[in-house]
């Protein structure tokens, strides 16, 4: 399966050149402030893409999914939306979750430690592709100020579960494909926007077969 990964489009989706693929996955921050109009526009665009399968999670900017989940899910009709949920697509096991370490006053914030660990403990073993909005600690998580903003407990969960791919965004400066010695997992920071919110990065494309 040829999978296209992207995240952090922040209302700039119409300006993104999307490669062909069998499936497209968006790892959150579809919008600027998560209004119904912004998300409706995003999903109008997303549904028009030719990819056979489409999957998304929310990010910290996608407020409607936290404030009015039923309304947001209606806007996402025809697209697989995951929020602390699993889905099997063409034999591959996906799990999506939007939470992140507390960041200003945005959506889907949780404190580091026990609150976030409780979310990561829900990730089932056997997950092939893990989709989170925030990065694990030390991988694709370095800010312009040099801070590694990722979650330590998420790092430990990923090392335990060993998904084939872990895709995320949130820290725009960490864009790219990353590997860590000693694990099979491919880490993808798929942020399309840079730190200035310009859509300069390309979606990441990976080929994945059923094991």
C-alpha positions as CSV (number, residue, x, y, z in Angstrom):
1,X,0.0,0.0,0.0
2,X,1.3,3.4,-1.0
3,X,0.4,5.8,1.9
4,X,0.7,9.6,1.8
5,X,1.2,11.3,5.2
6,X,0.7,14.9,6.1
7,X,-0.1,17.1,9.1
8,X,-0.3,20.7,10.2
9,X,-1.8,22.1,7.0
10,X,-3.4,25.0,9.0
11,X,-6.0,26.1,6.4
12,X,-3.4,25.9,3.6
13,X,-4.6,22.6,2.2
14,X,-5.6,24.1,-1.2
15,X,-1.9,25.0,-1.6
16,X,-0.6,21.5,-1.0
17,X,0.5,19.4,-3.9
18,X,-0.6,15.9,-2.9
19,X,1.1,12.8,-4.5
20,X,-0.9,9.9,-5.7
21,X,-1.4,6.9,-3.3
22,X,-3.7,4.3,-2.1
23,X,-4.3,6.0,1.2
24,X,-3.9,9.4,2.7
25,X,-3.4,10.1,6.5
26,X,-3.6,13.5,8.2
27,X,-2.1,13.7,11.7
28,X,-3.9,16.8,12.9
29,X,-4.0,20.6,12.7
30,X,-6.2,20.6,9.7
31,X,-7.3,24.1,10.6
32,X,-6.2,27.4,12.1
33,X,-8.6,27.6,15.0
34,X,-10.9,24.7,14.5
35,X,-14.1,26.5,13.5
36,X,-16.9,24.6,11.7
37,X,-16.3,26.7,8.5
38,X,-12.6,25.9,8.5
39,X,-13.1,22.2,9.0
40,X,-15.9,22.1,6.5
41,X,-13.5,23.6,3.9
42,X,-10.8,21.1,4.8
43,X,-13.0,18.1,4.5
44,X,-14.4,19.4,1.2
45,X,-10.9,19.4,-0.1
46,X,-9.9,16.1,1.5
47,X,-12.9,14.2,0.1
48,X,-12.0,15.4,-3.4
49,X,-8.6,13.8,-3.3
50,X,-8.4,10.6,-5.4
51,X,-7.0,8.4,-2.7
52,X,-9.1,5.3,-2.0
53,X,-8.8,5.5,1.8
54,X,-8.7,8.6,3.9
55,X,-7.9,8.8,7.6
56,X,-7.5,11.8,10.0
57,X,-7.0,12.7,13.6
58,X,-7.5,16.0,15.3
59,X,-4.7,18.3,16.5
60,X,-4.5,21.1,19.0
61,X,-5.9,23.7,16.6
62,X,-8.9,21.6,15.6
63,X,-11.1,22.8,18.5
64,X,-14.4,21.7,17.2
65,X,-13.5,18.0,17.7
66,X,-13.2,18.7,21.4
67,X,-15.9,21.3,21.9
68,X,-18.6,19.7,19.7
69,X,-17.5,16.2,18.7
70,X,-20.8,15.2,17.1
71,X,-20.8,18.2,14.8
72,X,-17.2,17.7,13.9
73,X,-17.6,14.1,13.1
74,X,-20.6,15.0,10.8
75,X,-18.3,17.3,8.9
76,X,-15.8,14.4,8.5
77,X,-18.4,12.1,6.8
78,X,-16.8,9.7,4.4
79,X,-13.4,10.0,6.2
80,X,-12.2,7.7,8.9
81,X,-11.7,9.8,12.0
82,X,-9.9,8.3,15.0
83,X,-9.8,9.6,18.5
84,X,-8.4,7.1,20.9
85,X,-9.6,4.5,18.4
86,X,-8.3,1.7,16.2
87,X,-9.2,0.8,12.7
88,X,-8.1,-2.0,10.3
89,X,-7.8,-0.8,6.7
90,X,-6.7,-3.3,4.0
91,X,-5.2,-5.5,6.6
92,X,-3.2,-2.8,8.4
93,X,-3.9,-1.9,12.0
94,X,-4.1,1.9,12.6
95,X,-4.5,3.7,15.9
96,X,-5.1,7.4,16.2
97,X,-5.0,9.7,19.2
98,X,-4.9,13.6,19.3
99,X,-3.4,14.3,22.8
100,X,-0.2,16.1,23.5
101,X,1.7,17.6,26.5
102,X,0.1,20.8,27.7
103,X,0.7,23.6,25.2
104,X,-0.6,27.0,25.9
105,X,-4.5,26.9,25.9
106,X,-5.1,24.8,22.8
107,X,-7.3,21.7,22.4
108,X,-6.4,18.2,23.5
109,X,-3.9,19.3,26.1
110,X,-3.0,17.0,29.0
111,X,-0.3,17.2,31.7
112,X,2.8,15.2,31.3
113,X,3.0,12.1,33.5
114,X,0.0,10.0,34.5
115,X,-2.7,11.9,32.4
116,X,-0.8,11.4,29.1
117,X,0.5,7.9,30.0
118,X,-3.1,6.8,30.5
119,X,-3.8,7.7,26.9
120,X,-0.8,6.0,25.6
121,X,-1.6,2.8,27.6
122,X,-4.8,2.5,25.4
123,X,-2.7,1.9,22.3
124,X,-3.1,-1.8,21.4
125,X,-0.3,-4.1,20.8
126,X,-0.1,-5.1,17.2
127,X,-0.6,-1.6,15.9
128,X,1.1,-1.2,12.5
129,X,0.6,2.5,12.1
130,X,0.4,4.8,15.1
131,X,-1.0,8.4,14.5
132,X,-0.5,11.0,17.2
133,X,-0.5,14.7,16.8
134,X,2.5,15.4,19.0
135,X,5.9,13.7,18.7
136,X,7.7,11.4,21.0
137,X,10.5,12.9,23.0
138,X,13.8,13.2,21.0
139,X,12.4,12.4,17.6
140,X,11.3,15.2,15.3
141,X,10.4,17.3,18.3
142,X,13.1,20.1,18.4
143,X,11.7,23.6,18.4
144,X,13.4,26.7,17.0
145,X,14.5,27.5,20.5
146,X,16.2,24.1,20.7
147,X,13.7,22.6,23.1
148,X,12.8,18.9,22.7
149,X,9.0,19.2,23.2
150,X,8.0,15.6,22.7
151,X,6.4,13.3,25.3
152,X,8.7,10.9,27.2
153,X,5.9,8.5,28.0
154,X,4.9,8.4,24.3
155,X,8.5,7.4,23.5
156,X,8.3,4.6,26.0
157,X,5.0,3.4,24.6
158,X,6.3,3.4,21.0
159,X,9.4,1.4,22.0
160,X,7.1,-1.1,23.7
161,X,4.5,-1.4,21.0
162,X,6.9,-1.2,18.0
163,X,4.6,0.0,15.3
164,X,6.0,-0.1,11.8
165,X,5.3,3.6,11.4
166,X,4.7,6.4,13.9
167,X,3.4,9.6,12.2
168,X,2.8,12.9,13.9
169,X,3.3,16.7,13.4
170,X,2.7,19.6,15.8
171,X,6.4,20.7,16.0
172,X,6.7,22.1,12.5
173,X,10.5,22.4,12.8
174,X,10.9,18.6,13.2
175,X,9.6,17.8,9.7
176,X,11.0,14.7,8.0
177,X,11.5,11.0,8.3
178,X,13.5,9.8,11.3
179,X,14.9,6.5,12.5
180,X,16.1,5.5,15.9
181,X,18.7,2.8,16.4
182,X,17.4,-0.4,17.9
183,X,13.8,-0.1,16.7
184,X,12.1,-1.1,13.4
185,X,9.8,1.9,13.7
186,X,9.9,4.6,11.0
187,X,9.1,8.0,12.6
188,X,7.4,10.6,10.3
189,X,6.9,14.3,11.3
190,X,4.6,15.1,8.4
191,X,4.1,18.9,9.1
192,X,3.4,20.7,5.9
193,X,3.8,24.2,7.4
194,X,7.1,25.5,8.7
195,X,7.5,27.5,11.9
196,X,6.2,30.6,10.1
197,X,3.0,28.7,9.0
198,X,4.1,28.7,5.3
199,X,3.1,25.4,3.5
200,X,6.6,24.7,2.2
201,X,7.1,21.0,3.2
202,X,6.0,18.1,1.0
203,X,3.7,15.2,2.1
204,X,5.7,12.0,3.0
205,X,5.1,8.9,0.9
206,X,5.8,5.4,2.2
207,X,5.1,2.0,0.7
208,X,3.9,-0.6,3.2
209,X,2.8,-4.2,2.7
210,X,0.8,-6.5,5.1
211,X,3.1,-8.6,7.1
